[in-house]
Amino acid sequence: MPKCLITFSILCYLVCTQNTYGQFTPTAPLPDAVSTKIAHDSSCLFLISGITVIGNKRTKTYIILREMELKRDSIVEGKLLFTKINQSRKLIYNTGLFNLVEIYPELSNDTSLHLTVTVSERWYIFPMPQFQLADRNFNVWMQEHNGNLNRVIYGGKFTHYNVSGRRDQLRAMLLFGYARNISISYSAPYSNKNLTEGFGFAASYIQNREIPFKTNQDNKLSFVKSNHFLKKEYKVAASYMRRTGHYRKHTFGAGFIFSDVRDSIVSSKYNPNYYNSNKSYQNYPEFSYLFQYIDVDNVRYPLNGFSGSWGITKRGLEWKGGINALIFDGSVSRYLHFGKGWYGDFRLTGRLITPFEIAYVNQKALGYFEYYLRGLEYYVIDGPLSGLSRITAKKHVFSFSIRNPFKWETLPDAPFAIYAKIFGDGGYVHQPKHLRTSLNNKLLYTWGAGIDIVSIYDTHLRIEYSFNQLKEKGLFLHTLVSF
């Protein structure tokens, strides 16, 4: 099959599977009777006499009510009513359970309001065929391996986003091909009477025919490849979550990992520092804590608001040697709406891993997952201390909808929003001298322009043309798929 045809087919697949509507629709104006009363006296007080929820067929009503800032029998000042309604809509929408959320206030009498919450539920069950790449991203697959289909991982994935109607999620995956992945996970964020605590568990078994054993001087990964599996890993984990308010969440995790590679990987032939040990296997526990603060209009594609997080992970029981490491992560993001369809965002992310003399598998920094500079996707920069900043300005160009010919109640149409953007990134990774590569210990910067295509079910496609300080340029594609 010609490369251009393969590329076109993949692009079609990526576009057709995009599912999020990133533009959170503004709250409808207050009814005239309510607006008139507030205009006459903005300090007037309203009693919320009752709340009715309509449209939730599977989701429990108390889950929706839990996310509202307005509660039955609470009192709200008139000048704050619109803000409280809008915040409640965003909180309900950001559960990821609904396509549409509307809250309509109606005067019961001169001093009390009745709220009607109308929701349109999403489709929660996704038995999806899987087509994944063995490489870090689509760009690496095309550039370095010419879209070789032998590097494809295929299989199936089952996800249920609302098993009991309490926003509990069940995921199962069965993948074969270039790698194997058998995994299952379950999380229940509202597991106690007060809906403030939750739990989760996960188990997985992974096998790989190809593993990176070091990062070379040009900041490219060096791989060991074989027709047989070179690495296997078992992992079990459990978590406890606590969320007493609407915006803050604490997650405590504990797990156990068994990781085993072929003996030659940890030899002088490849990398004796792979596990920082002469053993080709590692058994170790992992403990973590993560704090998150999220107050944005759409958790998948924010346009307005603030979010931040910080976390700590302890890998192994000792403080140095082998797989042992103590990892600190932090990030802050600010999203701004300037008006007339203009938006901007600024993000700052950092990571510290101690001690600095750590195993190769613990040194991942820039270039992995979403922790990368746009325009340096083909490179990885390892190190125990790293930082990344991103700044983006975007303009909402236009929106349109495509009617679903099958007339599904949970998916009546597919809305699309198009944003044009310009951006600039900066980053830095410190690495001890004897492990330093060409991009370590120096300021890195990139810039470019692109478009974001945002549709339904919180997924989007990013098309970016980027430049970097190495005088390289290119077109890059990125997707965020929510199922």
C-alpha positions in Angstrom: 0.0 0.0 0.0 1.5 3.4 -0.9 2.7 5.5 2.0 0.5 8.4 1.0 -2.6 6.2 1.1 -1.7 4.8 4.5 -1.2 8.3 5.8 -4.5 9.5 4.4 -6.3 6.5 5.9 -4.9 7.2 9.3 -5.8 10.9 9.1 -9.3 10.0 8.2 -9.5 7.6 11.2 -8.1 10.2 13.5 -10.6 12.9 12.3 -13.6 10.5 12.4 -12.9 9.4 15.9 -12.6 12.9 17.4 -15.3 13.4 20.0 -15.4 16.5 22.1 -17.1 19.8 22.0 -14.5 22.1 23.6 -16.5 25.3 23.6 -18.6 25.2 26.8 -21.8 27.0 25.8 -22.6 30.1 27.9 -25.3 30.0 30.5 -28.6 31.3 29.2 -29.8 34.6 30.5 -31.9 34.6 33.6 -35.7 34.7 33.1 -37.2 38.2 32.9 -39.0 37.9 36.2 -35.8 37.0 38.0 -33.6 39.5 36.1 -36.1 42.3 36.9 -36.1 41.6 40.6 -32.2 41.5 40.7 -32.0 44.7 38.7 -34.3 46.4 41.2 -32.3 45.1 44.2 -29.0 43.2 43.5 -28.7 42.4 47.2 -32.0 40.6 47.4 -31.9 37.1 48.7 -33.4 34.0 47.1 -34.2 30.7 48.9 -33.7 27.6 46.7 -37.0 25.9 47.5 -36.5 22.9 45.4 -34.4 21.3 42.6 -35.8 19.0 39.9 -33.5 17.0 37.6 -34.7 15.8 34.2 -33.1 13.6 31.6 -30.9 11.3 33.7 -31.8 7.8 32.8 -28.8 6.0 34.3 -27.0 8.6 36.4 -28.3 8.8 40.0 -29.9 12.2 40.7 -27.9 12.7 43.9 -24.7 12.5 41.9 -25.9 15.5 39.9 -27.0 17.4 43.0 -23.7 16.7 44.7 -21.9 18.7 41.9 -24.1 21.8 42.3 -23.0 24.9 44.2 -26.7 25.6 44.7 -28.4 23.3 47.2 -32.0 22.9 48.3 -32.9 25.2 51.2 -29.7 27.3 50.6 -29.9 31.1 50.2 -28.1 33.0 47.4 -27.7 36.7 46.9 -29.3 38.0 43.7 -26.1 39.4 42.2 -24.4 36.0 42.6 -27.2 33.9 41.2 -26.0 33.9 37.5 -22.5 33.0 38.6 -23.6 30.2 40.9 -25.8 28.7 38.1 -23.0 28.9 35.6 -20.5 27.3 38.1 -23.0 24.5 38.8 -23.4 23.8 35.1 -19.7 23.5 34.6 -19.2 21.2 37.5 -22.0 18.9 36.3 -20.6 19.0 32.7 -17.1 18.2 33.9 -18.2 14.9 35.3 -17.9 13.7 31.7 -21.4 12.1 31.9 -23.4 14.5 29.8 -23.5 16.1 26.4 -25.7 19.0 27.6 -26.5 20.6 30.9 -29.0 23.4 31.5 -30.2 25.0 34.7 -33.4 27.0 34.7 -34.5 29.1 37.7 -38.1 29.9 38.2 -39.7 32.1 40.9 -41.9 30.1 43.3 -42.8 33.3 45.1 -41.3 36.7 45.6 -38.3 35.3 47.7 -37.8 31.7 46.6 -36.6 29.9 43.4 -37.1 26.5 42.0 -34.4 25.1 39.8 -34.9 22.7 36.9 -31.7 20.9 35.8 -32.0 19.3 32.4 -29.3 16.9 31.2 -28.6 14.9 28.1 -26.6 11.8 28.9 -23.7 10.5 26.9 -23.3 7.0 25.6 -21.4 5.3 28.4 -20.4 1.9 26.9 -17.6 1.7 24.4 -16.4 -1.7 23.1 -13.8 -0.4 20.8 -11.3 -2.1 18.4 -7.8 -0.8 19.1 -5.1 0.3 16.6 -2.1 1.5 18.4 1.5 2.3 17.5 4.6 0.9 19.2 6.2 4.3 18.9 5.9 7.3 21.2 3.6 9.2 18.7 2.3 9.2 15.2 5.1 11.5 14.0 7.9 9.2 15.1 6.1 6.2 13.5 6.0 8.0 10.1 9.3 9.7 10.2 11.6 7.0 11.6 9.7 3.8 10.6 7.9 4.9 7.4 4.5 3.8 8.8 5.6 0.2 9.1 2.4 -1.8 9.9 4.4 -4.6 11.5 4.8 -2.1 14.4 1.1 -2.0 15.0 -0.5 -3.1 18.3 -4.1 -4.3 17.8 -6.9 -5.7 19.9 -9.9 -4.5 21.8 -10.8 -2.2 24.6 -14.0 -2.1 26.7 -14.9 0.9 28.7 -18.0 1.6 30.8 -18.0 5.2 32.2 -21.1 4.9 34.4 -21.5 1.3 35.6 -23.8 1.8 38.5 -24.9 5.3 37.7 -22.5 6.8 40.2 -19.8 7.7 37.7 -17.8 4.6 38.4 -15.7 3.4 35.5 -14.7 -0.1 34.3 -11.9 -0.5 31.8 -10.5 -3.7 30.2 -7.9 -4.1 27.5 -6.7 -7.0 25.4 -3.9 -6.1 22.9 -1.7 -8.2 20.7 0.7 -7.7 17.8 4.0 -6.0 18.3 3.4 -5.9 22.1 0.9 -7.4 24.5 -1.2 -5.7 27.1 -3.8 -7.3 29.3 -5.2 -5.0 31.8 -8.3 -4.1 33.9 -9.2 -1.2 36.2 -12.1 0.1 38.1 -12.7 3.4 39.9 -15.6 4.6 42.1 -15.2 8.3 43.0 -18.5 8.4 45.0 -18.3 5.4 47.3 -19.4 6.7 50.7 -22.7 8.1 51.9 -21.5 11.7 51.8 -20.1 11.3 48.2 -16.7 12.6 49.3 -14.6 9.5 49.1 -13.7 6.9 46.5 -11.4 4.0 45.6 -9.9 2.3 42.6 -7.9 -0.7 41.6 -5.9 -1.8 38.5 -4.0 -4.8 37.3 -1.9 -5.3 34.1 0.4 -7.6 32.3 2.6 -6.2 29.5 5.1 -7.8 27.1 7.4 -6.0 24.7 9.4 -7.1 21.7 11.2 -3.7 21.6 12.5 -1.6 24.4 14.6 1.5 24.6 17.8 0.8 26.5 19.5 4.2 26.4 19.3 7.7 25.0 22.0 8.5 22.5 24.1 11.7 22.1 21.6 13.1 19.6 18.7 12.7 22.0 17.1 9.8 20.2 16.2 6.5 21.8 18.3 3.4 21.1 16.2 0.2 20.9 16.8 -3.5 21.3 14.5 -5.4 19.0 13.7 -9.1 18.8 11.2 -11.5 17.4 10.7 -12.7 21.0 9.5 -10.7 23.9 12.4 -8.8 25.7 10.5 -7.4 28.6 7.5 -8.3 30.8 5.9 -6.4 33.6 3.2 -7.2 36.1 1.5 -4.5 38.0 -1.2 -4.3 40.7 -2.3 -1.0 42.2 -5.0 0.5 44.5 -6.0 4.1 45.2 -8.1 6.1 47.7 -9.6 9.4 46.6 -11.0 12.2 48.7 -12.9 15.2 47.4 -14.8 17.2 50.1 -15.6 20.2 47.9 -15.9 20.8 44.2 -12.5 21.8 43.1 -9.9 20.0 45.3 -9.1 16.3 45.1 -6.6 14.2 47.0 -5.5 10.8 45.6 -3.4 8.3 47.6 -2.0 5.3 45.7 -0.1 2.1 46.4 1.1 -0.6 44.0 3.5 -3.4 43.4 5.5 -3.9 40.2 7.5 -6.9 38.9 9.7 -5.9 35.9 12.0 -8.3 34.0 14.2 -7.9 30.9 16.5 -10.1 29.0 19.9 -10.5 30.8 21.9 -8.8 28.1 20.0 -5.5 28.6 21.6 -4.8 31.9 25.1 -5.9 30.7 27.9 -3.7 29.3 26.6 -4.6 25.8 23.6 -2.3 26.3 23.2 -0.4 29.5 24.3 -1.6 33.0 22.4 1.5 34.4 19.1 0.3 33.0 17.9 -0.7 36.4 20.9 0.7 38.2 21.6 -2.9 39.2 23.2 -6.0 37.8 19.9 -7.9 38.2 17.8 -8.2 35.1 14.6 -8.1 37.2 13.1 -5.8 39.8 10.4 -6.3 42.4 9.4 -3.1 44.1 6.4 -1.2 45.7 5.3 2.2 44.7 3.5 4.8 46.8 2.0 8.1 45.6 0.1 11.2 46.6 -1.5 13.6 44.2 -3.3 16.9 44.9 -5.4 18.5 42.1 -7.2 21.8 41.9 -9.4 22.2 38.9 -11.7 25.1 38.1 -12.1 25.3 34.3 -15.0 25.4 31.9 -14.1 22.1 30.2 -11.6 19.7 31.8 -10.7 18.1 28.4 -10.3 21.4 26.4 -10.2 24.3 28.8 -10.7 27.8 27.5 -11.3 29.7 30.8 -10.2 29.0 34.4 -7.3 27.7 36.4 -5.9 24.3 37.3 -2.9 23.1 39.2 -1.5 19.9 40.7 1.4 18.6 42.7 2.4 15.1 43.6 5.0 12.9 45.1 5.9 9.3 44.2 8.2 6.9 46.1 9.5 4.0 44.1 11.2 1.2 46.1 11.7 1.0 49.9 15.3 2.4 50.0 16.6 5.8 49.2 19.2 5.1 46.6 20.5 2.3 44.4 18.6 0.1 42.1 15.1 1.2 41.1 14.7 3.4 44.2 13.6 7.0 43.5 11.7 9.9 45.0 9.8 11.9 42.4 8.2 15.3 42.8 5.8 16.7 40.1 4.0 20.0 39.8 2.1 22.0 37.3 -0.1 25.2 37.0 -2.2 26.3 34.1 -4.1 29.5 33.5 -6.8 29.8 30.8 -8.1 33.2 29.7 -11.0 34.4 27.6 -10.3 37.8 26.2 -13.6 38.2 24.4 -14.7 38.1 20.7 -13.5 34.5 20.3 -10.0 35.2 21.6 -8.4 32.9 24.2 -5.0 32.4 25.7 -3.3 29.9 28.1 -0.1 29.6 30.0 1.2 26.3 31.5 4.2 25.6 33.7 5.3 22.1 34.6 8.2 20.7 36.5 9.7 17.5 37.8 12.5 16.6 40.3 13.8 13.1 40.8 16.1 12.2 43.6 18.8 11.1 44.0 20.4 12.4 40.8 22.2 9.1 40.3 19.1 7.0 39.3 18.3 4.1 37.0 17.8 4.8 33.3 14.2 3.8 33.5 13.6 6.6 36.1 15.2 9.4 34.1 12.3 10.2 31.7 11.7 13.9 31.3 10.9 15.9 28.2 9.6 14.0 25.2 7.2 11.6 26.8 3.4 11.7 26.7 2.2 15.3 27.1 5.5 16.5 28.6 7.2 17.8 25.5 8.0 20.9 23.5 5.9 21.3 20.4 8.4 21.1 17.6 10.8 18.7 19.4 8.5 15.6 19.2 11.3 13.5 17.7 13.6 14.0 20.7 13.7 12.9 24.3 15.7 14.7 26.9 16.3 12.7 30.1 17.3 14.0 33.5 16.4 14.2 37.1 15.5 17.9 37.0 13.3 19.4 34.3 10.9 22.2 33.5 8.5 23.1 30.7 6.5 26.3 29.9 3.9 26.7 27.2 2.1 29.8 26.0 -0.7 29.7 23.4 -3.0 32.3 21.8 -6.0 31.1 19.9 -9.0 32.4 18.0 -12.3 30.6 17.6 -12.8 30.6 13.8 -16.1 28.9 13.3 -18.4 26.1 14.4 -20.8 23.7 12.7 -22.7 20.5 13.3 -23.3 17.4 11.4 -26.7 15.6 12.0 -26.4 12.0 13.0 -28.4 10.0 10.3 -29.1 7.2 12.8 -31.0 9.5 15.2 -29.3 8.2 18.4 -30.8 9.9 21.4 -27.4 10.1 23.1 -25.7 11.5 20.0 -28.2 13.5 17.9 -25.5 15.5 16.1 -21.7 16.0 16.0 -20.7 19.6 16.7 -17.3 20.8 15.6 -15.4 23.9 16.7 -12.3 25.1 14.9 -9.6 27.2 16.6 -6.5 28.8 14.9 -3.5 29.3 17.2 0.1 30.5 17.6 2.3 29.2 20.4 5.8 29.2 22.0 7.4 26.7 24.3 10.5 26.7 26.5 12.1 23.9 28.5 15.2 22.9 30.4 16.6 19.5 31.6 19.5 19.2 34.0 21.6 16.0 33.7 24.8 15.1 35.5 27.9 15.6 33.3 28.7 12.0 32.5 25.2 11.4 31.2 24.8 14.6 29.3 23.5 14.7 25.7 23.3 17.5 23.1 20.1 19.0 24.4 20.7 18.7 28.2 21.7 21.7 30.4 20.6 24.3 28.0 17.5 26.4 27.3 15.3 24.8 24.7 12.6 26.8 22.8 10.2 26.1 20.0 7.4 28.1 18.3 4.7 27.6 15.6 1.1 27.8 14.5 -1.7 25.4 14.0 -5.4 24.6 14.3 -7.4 22.6 16.8 -10.5 20.6 15.7 -12.8 20.0 18.6 -15.9 17.8 18.5 -18.0 15.6 20.8 -17.2 13.4 23.8 -14.2 15.4 24.8 -11.7 14.5 22.1 -9.7 16.7 19.8 -7.2 16.8 16.9 -4.3 19.2 16.9 -2.5 20.0 13.7 0.6 22.0 14.3 3.4 23.4 12.2 6.4 23.9 14.4 10.0 25.3 14.4 12.8 24.7 16.9 16.2 26.1 17.8 17.9 23.3 15.7 16.5 25.1 12.6 14.1 22.2 12.0 10.5 22.5 11.0 7.6 20.2 10.3 4.0 19.3 10.6 2.9 17.4 13.7 -0.4 15.7 14.6 -1.7 15.0 18.1 -5.0 13.6 19.3 -6.7 13.3 22.7 -9.3 10.5 22.6 -11.5 10.0 25.6 -12.5 6.4 25.0 
